[in-house]
C-alpha cells in the first residue's frame, strides 16, 4: 500500500511527520470550486504516528506481468498429447485397413484351397499306392494344408476369426503357454513368473486363440534374449484403465477394469524406426518368411475386445502388455 502524502489530509495543517498530537473534532471539508469552505467533516480516529523512512514516500514500481513460461509449457504439453493421440488413431486406422485387406485375401484363398485339397484327395484315391502319382498328390495335399494354416493366421490378424467364447481364467492359459514356450528359451535365460497377488477376474474368449496370442508374445521375448544370460519376466495384474490410458493404446479400449499380462525382456530391443510396424502382417525384424505371429496375436486380442501395447528401445529390451476386458462376477457365472 502506498504511504499517504501530506496533501491527503483534507484541510488539516497538521504534519504527521512532525510528531505531536493529532487534532480532535471536526475539520473543515475540502474547498469547493468557488473557493468557499464546505461542510465540516468529522475526522476519524487515527493510529499513533510511527517513524517512517524517507524512501517510503516513493512510489513502488509496478509489478511485472506473470511469466508466460508456464502457459507456454502447458500449451506444448497439450499439443504433444494431441499429436500423440493423432498418431495412435492413424496407426489404428492403418492396422484396421491392413487387417481388412488380409482378411479378404484369406477368405478368397481359403475357398480356392478347399477346391484344390478336395480334388487332390479324389485323385489320390484312384492312384496306385506307392506310385509317383500318389506321392505327388500327397505333396499337393500337404501344401494345401499348410496354406490353410496360413489363411487362418491371416484371418486371426484381421480379427475375423469367429468361434464360441466362454469365461476363462487368463492366468491358467498363461502358465500353460509359458510351460510350452520354455523350449524356445536359451540355456542361460532366466525366467521370472509373477502371478497376481489377488485372484484375477475372468475374461471371455476362445482358449485356443488366446493361448496362441500368449505363446507368440512369449516366444518373441525368448528370441529377443537369444542364447545370452538374459531375463524374461511375466507378470499378471488387475488394472483399471481410465479414459486417457484406454485411448493411448494402438487399439483404443473402453475405460474400465482389465486383466493385464506383462512380458518384459532385456534383449536386443526394437529400433525406433521399426517399432510402429511390428504388428503389420508379414513385417518382421528377423528376416524373410516370418511376420504373421505378432500381427495374428494383435488381431486375436482385437477380436476379443482387447489390445496389445509395446515399449522398447534398441539395446534396452522390450515390454509387451496384453489387455483383456474383465468380466463382472454376474457375467462370469453365465
N, C-alpha and C positions, 0 to 999 in steps of 0.2 A: 504494500500500500504506500502511495506517495505521501511524504510528510506534508503537513499543512504549511502554507506560507503565511506571512503576516497579513496579507491582503484578504485572506479568507475570513477573518473575524469581522463581521458586519458592524460597522460603525464603532468598533472598540478601538481605543487608542492604546490599550494595554499591550505591552510587548511580552509574549510568553517567554522569550529568551532572556529577558532581563531579570526574571525572578520576581518575587513578591506575590501578594495575594491577587487572585482574580477578582474583578468587580462582581458585586452581587446585585440582584434586582434586574429590572428591565433595562434594556439598552435601546437606543434609537434604531429604528429599522433602516433599510437601505434608502438612499436618496432617490426620489422619483426623477422622471425625465425632465421636469421643470425646475429641479433644484430644491423642491420642498421636502421637508422632513416627513417621512412616512410614519405609520403607526408604530407604537412601541412593541418590541418583540421580547418575550421572556428568554433569558439566557439559560440554557440547560447546564446542569452541573457538569463540571469538567474535572478530570483527574488531575492530581497534582503534577506540575510540570516536571519533566525529567531532563537531565543534561543530554544534549544531543551533539553529535559531531557535526562539523560544518559540512561534510560531504553528504549528510543525509538529506539536505535540501536539494541535492541534484537529482534530476530525473533519471530513473532507471532505464537502461537501454531496452528496447523491445526484444521480447524473447524470439529466438529463432524458430522458424517453422519446423514441424515434426519431420524427422528424416524420412525420406522416401525409400530407403534401402529395404525396410521391412515389407512395404507394399510391393516393391518390385520382386522381392524374393517370393512372396505369396503368389504373385502372378506367374512367375516362372515355374513354380511347383504345380500350379493348376494347369498350365499349358503342357508341361511334361506329362502330367497324368492324362490329359485329354489325348495327346499323341499316342501314349501307350495303349489306351483303350481303343483308339482307332486302329492301331496295328493288330491288336488281338482280334478285333472284329473282321478286319480284312483277311487275317490268317484263317479264321474260322470259315469265312465265306470261300476262300480258296480251297481249303481242305474239303469243304462240302461239295464244291464243283468237281474236284478230282474224284471224290467218292462216288458221285453220281455217274461220272464217266466210267469209272472202273466197274461199278455195279451193272451198268447197262451192257458193257462188253462181256462181263462174266455171264450174264443171263444168256446172251446170244451164243457164246462159245459152249456153254453147258448144254444147250439144245443140240448143237452140232455134234458134240462129243457123245451124246446119248445115241444118236444115229450111227456114228462110227463104231462105238463099242457094241451096239446091237448087231449090226451086220457082220462084224468080225467074229462074234460068237456063233452066229449061224454058219458062217463059212468054216469055222474051226470044227463044227460038229460033223461036217462032210469030209474033212481032210483025214488022210490016213495017219494014225498015231505014229509019231517019231519022224514024220516026213518034214522036208524043208518048208512045205506049205503050212503045216501045223505050227512049226517053230516061228515062222514069220507072223502068223496070225496071233500067236501068243504075245509077241513083242508089240503088236498093234494094240492089243487089249491092255497091256501093262502101261503103255504110253498114254492111252486114253484115261486110265485110272489116275495116273499122276497129274494129267491135265485137269481132271475133275477136282482133285485136291486143290490145285492152284485156283480154280474157279471159286471154290468155297472160301479160300483165303481172300480173294478179291471181293467177294460178297461180304465177308466179315469186315474188310477195310472200308467198304462203302456203308456199313451199318445196316445192310439189307437182310441179314440172316433172321429168319423167323422160326422160333421154337418156343415150346411151352416153358414158362418161367415159374419158379416156385421160391418160397422163402428159404434161405440157407444162411449158414454161418461162414463168413468170409475167412475167418482165421483157420478153419478146418481145411479149406481149399488151399490157403497159403502154405500151411505146414506140409501138405501133400506135394504141392508144386516145388517147394524147397527141397524136400527129400529126393525128388526125381532130378532136380536141376543140379544137385551136388556133383553129379558125374561130370558136369562141364567145368567145375572149379579146378583150378590148378592145385598141385600138391601143397604149395606153400600159402594158399589163400586161407585167410581166417574168416569165419562166418559167425556173425552175431545175430541172434534172433531175439527180439524184444516184444513179447506179446503185450497186449493191453493190460493195464493194472486192474481194470474193472471189466465185467462182461460187456461185450460189444453188442449193439443191436443187430438184428438180422438185416439182410438185403434180399432183394428179389432178383433172380437171374437164372440163366442156364448154366448149370455147373460145369459142363464140358467147355463152354466158351470162356467163362471166367477163368477156369483153370488154364486154358491156352494163353489168355492175356497175361496172367501172373507168371507163367513159365517163360514167356517171351521176355518180359522185363528182367526176370532173374538171370536168364541166360545172357542177356545183353550186359548185365553187371559183371558176371563172371568172365566174359570175354574181354571186357574193358580192363580188368585186372591182369588177365593173362596168367603167365607162369610165375609172376613176381610174388613177393611176400606182401600181398595187398589185403585189403579188408572189404568185406561186403556186409552191410548191416541192414536187417529187415525189421521194421517196427510197425506195429498196428496201434491205432488210437481212434478215438471218437472225436470228431471235430465239428463245431458249429460254424458254418460259413455265413458271414454277413453279406450284404448286397455287393460291397466293393470287392471282397475276396472271391465271391462266386463269379462276378463279371470279369475278373482279371485272368481267368483260365482261358486257354486256347479255345475250348468248347465251353461257353458260358453255362453255368449251372443255376438252378434255383436256390436262393438262400435257404438255409436250414441245416439240419443235422445230417452228417455224412460219416461213413466209415472210410478211414484213410489208411492205405498201405504205402509205406515209405521205404524205398530201396535206394541205399546210398553205397557208392563205391569210391575208392581213392585211386582209380585207374587213370587212363590217359586223358580223359575228358573229351569234350567235343568242341571243335573250333567254332568261333563265334559266327563265321560266315555260313556254317552248315547247321547250326543249332535250330534254325527256323524251318528246316526241311526234313528233319529226321522222321516225321510222321507221314511223309508223302509216299505213295505207293512206288515201289521199285527204286527208291533212293536209299543208298547205303554208303557208309564211310568205310566199309570193309571189303569193297571190291564188287565185281560183277556177279550176277546170279543170285543176289540177295536183295533184301529191302522191303519185303512184304510183312516181316514179322511185327515191327513196331506199328506200321500202318494198320495191320489187322487188329492188333491189340487196341489201338485208339478207336477203330471202328466198332469193335465189340463193346467197349466201355460207353461209347456214344449211344449205341443202340440200347444200352441198359440205363440211359439217363445219367451216366457218369462222365468222367473226364480223366485225362492224364496230363500232368504238367512235368516240366523238367527244368532244372537249374544245373548249369555246367560251365566249367571254364577249362580251357585246354591246359593239360598238365596238372589239374587240381581235382579231378574226379567229377562225378555226376550224382544228382539226386533226382529220382523219379518219384512222383506222388500220384497214386491212384485214388480217385474219389468215387464212391458209390452212395446213392441216397439211402439213408437208413429207414427201415420200416418201423412204423409205430407198433406198439405192443398189440393193439387190436388187429392191425393188418397182418402182422406176422402170424397170428393164430389162424387166419383163414387159409 
